[in-house]
Amino acid sequence: MATARAAPAPANDRSAQHHRNIEHLRALMQQTPASLTGNAIGIALVLAIFGGLSPPLAIGSWGLFSLLAWLARLAHYRRYLSRPDADAATLSRWRRSWRALVIVQAALWGLASWLFWDLGTPYHDLGLIFIVFSYCMASVQLLSPQPRVFLAFISVVLVPMIVRIASDSSHGWHWQLAGLLSIMFGITALMGRTYGSALGQAIALKARTEELAAQLRVEMAAAESARRAAEAASRAKTQFFAAASHDLRQPLHAMGLFAEALRQRSRDPEVAGLVNSINESVDALEGLFGELLDITRIDTGGVEVNPGPLRLRELFGRLRLHFEPIAFEKGLMLSFRGGQHVVQADPVLLERILRNLVSNAIRYTDDGGVLVSCRPWQGGLRVQVWDSGIGIADTALPRIYDEFYQVQSSRPLEPHQRKGLGLGLAIVKRLADLMQVPLTVRSRVGHGTVFSLELPAGKAPRSSEPAAGNAKAPLGLTLQGRLIVVVEDEPAVREGLVVVLQAWGASVLAFDTVAALQAWLVTSPAARPDLALVDFRLPENQTGVDALVALRAHWPGERLPAIMVTGSSLGGHEDQALAHDYHLLIKPVLPNKLRAMIAFKLGMR
């Protein structure tokens, strides 16, 4: 029959026990100076009290061996100090040798009780009991975490004294005193057990705390690594969307331009209808790209809020310039009220919010108009976008800010009303939350909707650009006699721009790089261009800003009007646009938007 064998202790339990042993040794070594000091005082007292009472050989031998044991413990402690980085095996070996020295010293104190008892007066005996028992009490803190060593220590120290007193029949009270010392022996053992248990728990708790701290550091490092990976993935996703958006906008931009050129060359109504369909598709795709990129930037923390004083007249002028042709095509009235007010808000984010709201208002309104207004409200300003559109049912209002949610109407929606991903209002809500601006909505089905933003009033800036609120884009724009310089590296887009601008009556000089433009400038052309239309991203790590700098440096007088076209809607161009005095259009640019912007820029001269 096979003999049952005890299962080995788990490796982690053995490791924990070993760690506790090492921690206890360090605690012992930290208390060694106090222990050695107490021993030295005790030895000195015994020698002083019994030096003249004990035979010289006995007191001398005891003192010599006690001193040797004391010096051995001191050397042991100094060795520990000299090697603070000793390995675990060495520390375990020192722990065993430390125990042996302590037991040797305990035996010498037990021998002192036997050698020096009853050599003088009862006061001498009482002093001996006091010194020896004090030594035992001091060992409680030092040895109690090692129950067997502690019990052996107090036994070696006290048992010889108890036996010596019990065997001393010269005193009638020797049995009582021996019994009292036996009780004190039991109390000391109980104290050591209680203290040792508490200290063991404290050491175990410390070890567990250090283990948890190490585990926490590992998990924090893993979490930090995961956070950095997530941020890198988020940046990569944003950059991917930006790159994909830029590359896809280019052919869409060219498509819109060629469609307009086709319209100019053909008077066939069917062709005009096809061009309109193409332009609507391009516009829808542009909206999808913009919404996807905006929601990605917001979710990845790529949008910063930089509030400042903003004249609403300037903002309303840009909105009018952008949306008035669209509203006109639908037969809607687009109105602005309260442009004289100044709000304290991030100009880029507020414009993005209002663009989305006005775009939605025009999309879902077939009769009447859209009003953008600002008026004082409860110590601040309330900016509102009103429309007379189809309205939103009460049951749908709680969900209108959800991603990919589109309001269902009681009547079939027109094709231009169904386009989009349902992200516009989600973007509006998130941007309003970033700005910490209250956003509310009221609506009646069949009557219209109003969105309200409550903004703090701002202090008017000292200077601003010329007001654009009254610049109405003429739809029948003619550029007869105008010279326009185009800098665009994409051949299809460049060709489309040339065709469209020439169809509108302009003379066009087109270049694909800044170097080609500079080569033309070297010939010192006499005619100063009326407008520069440049792409932002150009070959050889150059931008449209470089092209504008070269043009304006050649004609340093009156500021040359400029329009910058880019396929990137990540933002960051606004500061450059202000610094270099140009207006920005995001590809794909529909011909009516381009026509309105050109009219606005030429009207500023």
Summary of the structure (lengths in Angstrom):
residues: 605
radius of gyration: 46.4
end to end distance: 110.1
largest distance: 142.3
contacts: 1837
relative contact order: 0.07
helix: 61%
strand: 12%
